[in-house]
Amino acid sequence: MSDPTTSSTLRFRPERDLPALIRLYESNYVRLVQLLPELGRIQGCRVSRVSGALDLYVTVLERHKYTTALNLTYRFDNGDVVALEPNARVYLYHDVRAAELVSHSRRRRSLTALPWRRGRMPELDRRWVLNRFLLKWVRFCLHQGHLFLDYSAGHAPDVERLVRMPDPEPPSEEGPR
């Protein structure tokens, strides 16, 4: 019988409450600013190429005073079919220094809708899962050496037209306060 206090049997599960979700948004913002240090100067679609890694594409979809909407993805070209994965739609809220992944097309297992129960918040859990993915993925991209600088990132108009898709949750014109 194993000792329940050993590190091999304990699993760390971060607290999934609203303050923790906000900290996750803030961490995502910091990582994205590291990946896109010149975001204010990047127009349209750009590509970051690193030897031994997949090309990473970013498309600036909207830019407002407090909010920037962008799409971050890889491109898989299989002859006549082009797939964008994970095709992540991210909102950066500059005034509060937070970034939120609002949608993606990443392959995932089937998730059943959880009923509302005391102490459970399915929407918070959904946002937690989405944004933990973003945190880990952007950290991985940075580890590979991806970086979008205005002078080093190449223009990618062919991906730009594929990325344009309806906005799932448009931010307000003024952005969050």
N, C-alpha and C positions, 0 to 999 in steps of 0.2 A: 504494500500500500504506500502511495507516495504522500509526501508531506505537502499539505495544501498551501503552505507559506513559501515554498520554493519558487524561484523566478520562472522555472520551466513550466509550472502549472498555472501561474497567474497570467491573466490577460488584461492588459491595460485598455480600458474603454473610456475615451474622453467623455466628459460630461456633455450631454446634448441639451443645453438650455440656451436661451436667447443671448446672454452675455458671451457664452462660448462661441456661438455662431458669429457674433459681431467681431470677436477676436480673429476668427477664421477669415472673415471678409478683409480685415485689416492686414493679416498675413498675406493674403492673396494680392492685395494692392502692392505691398512692399516687393513681392516676388515679380509681379508684372512690371513694375517700374524698373527693376533690375534688368528684365528682359527687353524692355522698350524704353530706354532712358531718354530718347528723343521723340517720344510719342507725339508731342505737339507739332513736330516738323514732318512727320510721316503722313503722306497722302495716299489714298487708294490702297492697293494691295502690294505688299513687299514679301520677299522671300529671304530666309536666313539659311545659308548652306554651310554645313560643317562636314568635314571629311569623316566618313564612317557612320553618319547619322542620316536619318530622313530629313528632307527639306521641310522647313517649318514656315508656314504662310500666315501672315497677319493682314487683315483688311480692316481699315477704319471705315465703319459704316455710317456713324453719325458723330458729330462733335458739337457740343454745346458748352456754355460757360462752366457748368459744374459737372457735366456728364460726358463721357465718351463711350460709344458703343463700338465694339470691335468683334471680329471673328478670328479665331485662332485654330489652325488645322494642319493636318498633313494631307498630301494629295497622292492617291494611288491610281496610277494609269495602267489599265489592263487592256490595251489596244483601243477598242471602241467604247469602253466604259471607263469613266473617271469617277472615283469615289473620294469624297472628302471625309476624313475621320480624324478626330471626333467632331469636327465642325462646331466648335464651341463658341457660343454667343456670350460675350462677357460685357458687363457694364462696369465702368470705372467711375466712381463718385469722388471727384477730386477734392471737394470741400471737406469731406469727412475721411478722406484717404481710405476708401474701402473699394473692393472689387467683388462682384458677384457673378458667378456662372448661372445664367438663367435657362440655357438649353444646350443640348448637344445631341449628336446622332451616334454616340458610342454604343457599340453592341453591348447588350446587357441581358442578364437573365430576367425572366418574367417576374415581375413584382406584383403581388396582389395588394389591393387597396386595404389599408388597415382601418378598422372602424375607430371612431373617436371613443376613447375611454379615459377615465380619470387618470391624470399623470402622463398621458401619451399625447404627442402632438405630431401627427403624420406630416403636415406641411413643413414643420421645423426639421423633422428627420429627412425628408426629401431634399431640402435645401442643404442640410448638413452633408449628405452623401455626394451631391453634385459638387459642392465647394471643397470637400476633402479631395475629390478627384482632381479638381483644378490645382489645388495646392501641390499635390504630389506630381502632377504632370509638368507644371511649370518648373518645379524644383529639378525634375529630371531633364528638362530642356536646358536649363541653366548649367547643370552638371555636364551635359554634352558639349557645351560651349556656344549654344545659340545666343545671338544678340542682334537686336535690330537697331542699327545706327543709320542715320539718314544717308551717309556716304557709302556704307558697306552693304546695305540690304538692297537686293535687286528688285526691280519692278516686275510684277507678275500679273498682267492684265487678263490672261486666260483663266486664272483662278478667281479673279475678282468677279467676273460674270457668273461663275458657278456658286459663289458664296452668297450673293444677294438673295435673301429669302425674307418672308414676312416676319415682322417683329412680334415675338410672343408676348412681351410685356413692355410696351413703350414707356420710357421714363418721362416724367413731366418736363416741360420746356425749361422750367427754372431749376430743375434738379432738386435733390433732397436738401432740407435745411437742418 
